[in-house]
Amino acid sequence: MKYLSQSTIFESWKSIIELGETSRASLNKFFGILEILKHLNIETGNPVESNYQYNVFSSQLSSSLQDKFFFYENSKKNFASQDTLNIIFPNDWASNAFQILLKNNQLPLKNVACVCLQNEEFDNNFSEQDVIERFLNIYHLADVTNIFFTNENEVNIEFSSSILDRNSLFSDLKNHFNITDNSKFTLGFDSSLITANPGELTRGPFIQPLYSGQENLKCLLIANFNITEYYKIGKTENSVADNFSSETPLSHQIIFYGSPGTGKSREIEMRTNGHNRTRTTFHPETDYHSFVGSYKPVMDGINIKYEFVPQAFTKAYCNAWLNPEQPYFLIIEEINRGNCAQIFGDLFQCLDRDDNGFSKYEINCDKDLANYLKFVFESSANTEAVESYKAIIQTEDFDKIILPNNLYILATMNTSDQSLFPMDSAFKRRWDWEFVPINYDDANSLNIVIGDSTFNWGKFIKNINPKIKELTGSEDKQLGNRFVNPKDGKITFDQFRSKVLFYLWSEVYKDEFGTQNSIFKYSKEDSDAIDFQFGELYSDNATTIIKAFLKFNGLEPEQ
């Protein structure tokens, strides 16, 4: 394993402070937002959604800030509260933060990444680019990189086999900026030390300033209460969530299935909009521990310690029990790509619900999970919810699992995916199933742009889908209305080639090349149909081939 070198972190930190001094940017606020982004209750790599309420465990946020910006190990605090902060990002939040906090000055991407990842451990084969990708993924910044960051004045990232010596780094930064104060140990980006511990959210320099000032509301809304109880945030007129209550006839476990791109995730989004959601995506490597949680090494200053790290199920489970008046949604994308029997384990039994929505059967959990649950519930300020939980599970040891009636599990499944681990019938029976059909009216609102010509996406899939069904004997491989989901309604040449045509070739027609069944054909004037392979779409005449392909399959350019 290896770490970022001390000199790399020093140069990164120094350059950011100097940039802040010349630009008068509010860098402590900006890095406070970065740490909030890191601890949002969403999967690594997922972008931030506007007008949606996220949860952040205050203890995790506090510990992370302390580990980065506090430099006196003997005075570190133990942040144990399981209270949550509720966060909502408004429309154009990133652009607003760039203008209000950074004063329209982009920061060097590598420099910010190195400060944020100063305590991270990396595999020996990690490169500079891997570091950047990790930073953008765990801080959910990939889609706003070009707003906040520049590649100018970046440091060269160097690695070391030794973990960062924080005392030495602190001394180097103090010496460089002529800081002589030895009574304070919090360093941000103002070239001066701060009295408050950075983990003290209501006193420290990173989060507390975000609570005050009207301008900050253009970047994010932050509260220690459920904002959606008082404000109608991001809800649509037809959303189930608009009038959600414990009496709403929404099944506790639903799998939304259909052809790829029919809008299964969008359907879940509409039904849960404005409520608390925890997302995860199943894949062949997903197991029980990556779904529930396990002990993992974490950084504690300069030391490595092991602690239980909760995953999607446990986060949703705890939040639901501690907030019984609010519905909580555990969303599983692509559920059939994982080994559900292995991932759920004994939790499978909890999926049987009684008439009130609670699990019919309890299960015993392992000691590690029980200890974590005990820590979470005993440190919660919601004593009424904790006592209710104890009464239902009927144990003081927190070693039993019962799903509460406000926890809903919604999943998506592409019927086209070749499942490595088929679901058994007993597992399937515990879910309600909703088919999401192809919406051709919606598809008609999208267009394919090839060179100087425009073709209608709805007409394309109407022509192609019957051929797919006839060839495969199934609707599973058909193209959904949102198989491609362009922001401006225009499917570009590259999107159509690399996503649509690649899918059609690799999943349906590769073995049909040269046969009458193939759609990968085009005609020239006064000539028979010419077969082509997918690789030819990367030749110099690719645009001409695709236009002719569309014409061969019954499409004419839109007027």
N, C-alpha and C positions, 0 to 999 in steps of 0.2 A: 504493500500500500504506500501511497505518497500523499503529500500535502502541498498547498500553496506555500511558496517560500516566504520568509519574513520580509525580505526586501521587496518582493512583489506587492505584498499587502501594504507595506509602508509607503511605497511610491503611489499606490492607488489611493490610499486614504489622504495622503498629503495633497495630491493633485485635486481631489474633490473639495477639500477645505479651501484651497487657493482659488478654485473656480467660484466657490460660494462667496468668497470675499470680494471678488471683482464683479460678480453678477447680482449680489444681494439676494440670491435665491434662498428660499426657506427649505434648506436641505434636511434639517431634522424632521420636519413634517413629511417631506417626501419619503425619507427612509422609514418613517413610521407607517406610511401607507404600504410600502414594500413589505414590511413585516406582517401587516394585516393580510395582504394578499397571500403570503406564504402559508398562513394558517387558516385560510378559508376552508369550509367543510365541503370541498370538491376534489375530484381526482386530479392527480398530478398531470399537468399539461393542458387541462381544460381551460378555455378562455373564461373571463369574467362576463357575466350577463348583467346588463343594466336593468334597474327597477326590479330586482329580485333580492329578497332578504337572505343574507348569509349569516352563519354563526361562527364565532371564534371563541375557543376556550381561553379565558383571560389568563389562566395560569401558564398555558403553553406560550402565549404571546409574551408574557412577562419574562419567563425564563429565557426565551430566545433573545429578547432585547438585552437582558443582563449578560448573557454569554458573549454578546458581540461588543457591547459598549461600556461595560463596567470592568475596572482593572484592579480590584482589590479582593483577592480570593477569600481572605479571612472574614470579609464582611458581606459576602454574598447571602442573599435571602433565599428562603425556601418558599416558593409561590405554590400554594396547594389548593387555592380556591377553584371550585368547579363551576363558578359563575360564567355566563357567556356574554359576549358583546354581540349585538345585532348590527349588521352592516348592510347598507344599501348603496350601490353605486348608481348615480343618475346617468341620463343620456350624456354622451360626450365627456364622460368623467376624465378620461385620459388627456384629452385635449385641454380640458379645463385645468387639470393639475399641472400640465406643461406650462400653461400661461400664468396661473396664479402662484404656484409654488416654485417652479423652475425659472420663472420670468423669461420664458421663451428661449432658454439656453439648454441645448441637449447635453447630456453627460456622456463621457466616454464609457462605452458598454463594458469593456473588459475591466475597467477600474471599479465600476459599481459591482460587477459580478464577484470580483476578488474580495471586496470588503464584505459582501453578503455571505460569501462561502468561506470566510477566513478559518472556520473551525471544521470544515468538511474533510472527509477522508475520501481519496480517489483510488481507483484501480491503477495499477502500474501502466496500463496501456492507454490511459486517458490523455487526450490531446487538449490544446487550447480550445478547439472548437467543441469538444465534449464538455468542457467546463461551461462554456457559454450556453450550450443547449440545456445542460442541467439547470443552470440559473434561470433561464427563461421558462423552463417547464415547471419547476417547483414554485416559482413566483408568479406563474400564470400571466406572463408578459409577452408571449410569442406574437400575439396579434396586435400589440401596441409598441413593438420594438422601435419602429421607425419614428414614433412620436417622441419618445423619451431619450433615445440614445443615438450616438454618433460613433463612427469608427475612427474619428480623428483624435490625436493626442492620447492614444491608448498605450497602456503599459505592455511590455512583453511578459507573458505569463511564464514564470519559472516555477519548478517544483522542488520539493525537498523531501528527504526521507524522514525528517524530524517534524514533529508537531510544533505548531506555532508557540514560541515563548512570549506569552502575552505581557509579562512584566517588561521584557526587553523592548517589545514594540511600543508600549506605553512610554517608556523612557525616551526612545528615539523620537517619537512624535512630540513629546514635551520639549525636548532639546531643540528640535527644528523650529518650533514656533515660540521659543523663549518663554515657555510656561514654567513658572517657579512655584506655583501653589502646590503644596504637598498635602493639603487637607481634603481634596476632592478627587474622586476617582471615576467620574463619568465623563467620557469624551465623545462628542458628536462631531459636528462639522462646522463649528464656529470658532475654532482655534482658541477656545477657552474651556476650562473645566466647569462641570455642573455639580451642584450639591446632591440633588435627588438621584436615587437609583433609577436607571432607565426602565427597570421592570415595574416601577410604581406608576401605574397607568394614569392616575389622577394627579401626579406630581412631576413625573419625568418629562424630558424635552421632546419625546417622540410621539406620544399619543395624546397627552393632555391638551396641547395646542390645537389639535384637530377638533376638540369639542367646542372651541370658542371661535367666534367670527363667522359672519354670514357668508363670506366668500368661500370658506371651507365646505359649505353645503353643496357647492357646485362640483366638488371632488368626491365627497362621500358623506353619507349620513350615518352617524355612529351613536348607539344608545345601549343602555343596559336593560332595556325592556323590549318586549315583542312589538316592534313598530307596526306590524300588520294588524294588531288589535285596534289601532287608533287611526291608521291611514290606509286607504285603498291603494296598494302599490302594485303596479304592473299587472292588473287583472283585466281580463277581457269579458265582454258582455256575456258570452256563452260559456264561460269557464265554470266547471263544477265547483271550483274553489271559491267562487263569488258568494255562494250561499252554503258553504260547507258547515256541517254540524255533525254531531254523533249520530243523528238520525238519517243522514244522507245515504241513499242506497248504493254506495260504492263498495265493491267487493274488496276484501282485505288483501287478496293476492290475485293479480291479473297478469297474464302474459299477452301482450299485443303482438300479433304475428301477421306476416304478409310478405309480399315480394319486396326485394330491396328498393328502398327509396319511396315507399308509400306514405311516409310521415308518421311512423310509429313513435319515434321519440318526440315528435311535435305534438302528437295526441297526448302523451304524458305531460308534456310541458303545459298544454292548455288546461289539463285537469288539475294540475298541482300548482299553477301559477300563483305567486304570492304567499306560498306556504314553505315550511321548512323541508328541505330536500337534501339527502345525502346520496351521491352517485358512485357507482363503481361499474367496471366493465369486466366481464368474464373472458378468459382466454384459456388455452390449453394448460398453461402453467399455474393458473389460479388454484389455490388450495384453501383448506380450512383456516390456516393461520393468516393468509393474506386477505381473507374475508372477515375474520373475527378479530384477530390480533395475536401478538406473541411478544416475548421478550426480545429486545434488540439493543445493540450498543448505541448509546447516544453520548454526545459531548457534554461534559459538565466543566466548563472552563477549559483547563488544560488536561483534564482527566477524562477517561472513558468509563462510563458506567452503564449498567444494563437496567432497563425499565420496560414495563409492559407498554407497548405502543398499540392503541386501539385502531382497528380498521373500520370499514364502512358499517358493518352490521352493529358492532358494539357502540359506535358513535350514535347511530340512529336509535338503538335500543335505550341507551341512557337518556338521550334527549327526550324521547317520547315519555318515558316514565317520570322524568322530572318536570315535564310540562304537560300534564294530563288534559288540559283544556284545549290544546292545540293538536291538529293532525300532523303527523310526521311521516314523510315518504322516503322509503329506501328504494332507490331506482337502480335496477340492474340492466345494463345494456348488453345485448348479445348473450343472453343467458345460456343458449344452447352450445356456445363455443367452449364452455367449461365442463368439467366433470361434476355435475350437480350433486351426485351422491357423495363424492369426496369433499366438496366444498361445504355443503350444509352439514354433513355428519349427523349427529344426533339432533341438530336443530330441525331436521326434517319433521320430527314428531310435533314440534311446536306449530307447524303450519296448519294443523287441525284447529279450527276456532269454534268456540261455543256461540250461543245465540247473542251473547253480549260482546263478542269480538275478541275475547281473551283466548289464549291457548287452552285447549281442552286438557292437554297433558303437559306436565312440567318435565324438564330434564335436569340432570345434575351437570354442572359445568366443572372444568378442571380448576385446580387451586390457583393457577396464575390469573385466570379470568375472574374467579371469585374474589381474590384479593384486590384486583383493580376495581371491580364493582363496589366493594366495600369502601374503598378509598373515595370513589366518586360520590356515592350516596351519603356517606357520613360527613363529607366536607361541603355538601350542598346547603345553601341557605333556605331551600324550599322544604322545610321540615314536615309540612303537611303531606307533600307528595312522597317523601321518604317513608313516613309512617304508613301511608296507604300501600306502598310497595311491599313493606315488611309484612303487613297483614295479609296480602294476597299470596306472597311466596311462602309465608309461614316459616321463616327461618331468620335467625340473626346473623348467619354466616354468609349470606349473599351467594350461596353455592347452587342456586337453582335459577333456571331461565323459564320465564313465562312471557309470551308476547303480549303487550298491552293492547287495548282496543283502539288506541289512536295511532298505532303503527301500521302503515300500509306498505306492502311490497309490490312494486310495479316493475315489470320486466319487458324487454323487447326481444324478438326473435325473427331473424331473417329466414324465411323458409328455403331460401336458395343455398344457405350455408351447409356444407357437408359436415355434420356433427361427428367429431371423433368419439364422443361419449353420449350415445343416445339416452334420452330420459326414459326411466322406467315408468310403467303405467301408474304405480302407486304415487310417484312424485307428481305426475301430471294431474291426477285426480284432485290434488290439493290446491289447484289453481283454477280460476275462471279464465277462459280464453276468448279474446276479442280479435276478430279478423279486421284488418285495416285494408280496405280495397284500394285499387288505383283510382285516383281522382283525375279523370281526363280533362275536366273543366279547368282545374288548377294547372294542369300541364300546358294547356293552351295559352297560358299567360307568359310562358317562357319561349325564347327563341334561340336558335343555333346560328352563330355568326361564323361563316366560312369565307375568308377573303372579303370580297365586296358583296357577298350574297347573304341573305338571311332566310332561314328555314324555321318552320314552326315545330317546336319540341313535341307538342301534343299530337300533331299529325304524324310525326315520326314514330312515336311509341304505339300509336293506334295501328300503324302499318306493320311494325316489327313484332309486336307482342303476339298476334295470332300465329305468326310463323314459328315463334319460339314454342308456343303451346302445342302446335301441331307436331313439331319435331320431338319435343321432350315428353309429350303426353301429360304435362303438368303446367300449372300457372306459376310454379315456384321461381323459375328463372326469369320471369318477365321483368321489364323495366318499370319501376314506379315513377309516379309523377315528379318526385323530388329525388330521383336517383342522382341528379346533379342539382345543387341548390345555390345558384349564383346570386350574389347580393343585389345586382342591378337587373336581374331577369334575363341576362344575356349569357348564354353558354359559349365560351370562347373556343377557338380552334383547338387549343391545347387541351382544354377540359373535355371536349368531345372526343378527341383522339385518344388521350391517355386514360380516360376514365370509362367513357361509354363504349367506344370501339374495342378497347382492350378487354373489357368485361365480356362483351359479346363474343370476341374471338376466343379468349382463354376458357370461358365457362360454358359456352354453348356450341360454337361453330368450328373450333380448331380441327376437329376430326372430320368435318364435313367438307373440307377444302376440295374443290374440283367436282363435287357432286351437285345434283339438282337442288338439294336442300340448302345449300350455302347461300347466304345473303351477301357474302363478300365478293360481289361482282360489280362490274360497270360495263357500259357499252359506249363505243365510239360510233360516229355516224356510219350507217350502212355496214355495221360489223356485228358479229355475234357477241354474246356476253363474254367478258374477259374476267377470269378468276384472279384474285390477288390475295396475298397473305398480309398479316398485320405489319410485318417488318417493312413492307413497301410504303407504309404511311409515314416513314421517316426519310423518304427520298425527296429530291428536289421538286418533284411534281405531285407532292402529297395533297396540296390544295385541290388540284385538278381531279385527282382520284376520288377524294371525298365528295366533291360536288357531283361527280358522275355516279358515285355509289348512292348518294341520296336520290338522284333522279331515277336510277335503276330500281330503287325501292319505293317509287311512287310519289316522291316529293318534288315540288317545284319551288323556286325562290318566291318569297312573299313580295308583294308589290308595295 
